[in-house]
Amino acid sequence: MVKKIKKKLNAEGGKTGWLVGFDGDGQAAMYVHRHGETEDHALCGPIVMCCEKCKAPYGNFAPDQTNRVKTWLAQPASHLKGWFEGGLQTMYFVLCEPNDQNIFYFVEMGHAQALDLLYGTTPASKFRKDEFKINVPEVKAQLAAQLAAQRAIAAPAAAAVTDEAPAAEAEAPAAVEAPAEG
């Protein structure tokens, strides 16, 4: 059985609804900050989802991001284009995997590439590739294994520090003897 997916298009040809999470102040609640210690915000930008299907897998992957959302609103491409006109240089897209609720694709795009996606000049399917794929259960399992390995490495080092600590404490009183009264 083939399932047809209908897209709503606006007069400009773009999708009528790119999903954006907003905070209580009306600002994009999900935002990538990649400037580190510098003041260069060229790689910072909001996270935009292709549809409602993205909310669950992305929320499982990055709950700290989605927990900040107070309101989800569908934004037309023309509105998001205005963000670029206001100085934004980078936008991050979460694209659903139509056949698997545990997978999404996370893609960073500059102005021109983002507008091509927003207005449908470039289809989202072009970005549903392994290099952008996030399989939430697999990533969580990998992170848990890495954390367990780090803890296993840290445990012997912590034990060595604990074993050395009493010896250092035993030496400390000898070095701090009070002068004899006489």
C-alpha positions, 0 to 999 in steps of 0.5 A, a space after each residue: 500500500 502506498 501512502 500519499 502525503 499531501 503538502 499544503 502550499 501557500 501562494 508563494 509555493 512554500 509549505 504553509 507550516 514549518 514547526 517552530 517552538 516558541 518560549 514565553 517571550 515569543 522567541 524561538 525556544 530551540 536554538 543552537 549556540 555554536 559560537 563558544 567563547 567568541 562573539 561570532 554568531 554566524 553558526 547560531 540559529 533556531 531549530 525548525 521542524 518539518 512537521 509534528 512527527 519530529 516533536 517526539 523523536 527530537 524531544 526524546 533526543 534533546 529534552 532540554 531543548 523541547 522543555 523550553 517550548 511553551 507554544 508550537 506554531 506553524 510558520 510559513 516560509 515567508 516568515 522564516 525568510 524574514 529571519 534571514 533578512 533580519 541578519 540570521 545566517 544559519 538555520 537548523 532543520 529537524 526532518 522526520 523519517 516518515 516510516 520510523 518514529 525513532 529517527 530524524 535528520 538534523 541538518 545545518 543550513 545557511 541562508 540560500 540552502 535553507 530558503 531552497 528547502 523552505 520554499 520546496 525548491 530542494 525537497 526534504 528527501 535530499 537531506 534524508 541521508 545517513 550523514 544527517 540521520 539520528 536514530 534516537 535509541 541507537 544514539 542513547 545506547 551509544 552514549 550510555 556505553 560511552 558513559 559507562 566506559 568513562 566511569 570504568 576508567 575513572 573508578 580505578 583512578 579515583 581509587 588510586 587517589 583515595 589510596 594515596 590520600 591517607 598517606 598524605 594526611 599522615 605526613 601532614 601533622 609531622 610537617 606542622 609540629 608546633 615549636 616546643 616551649 621552653 
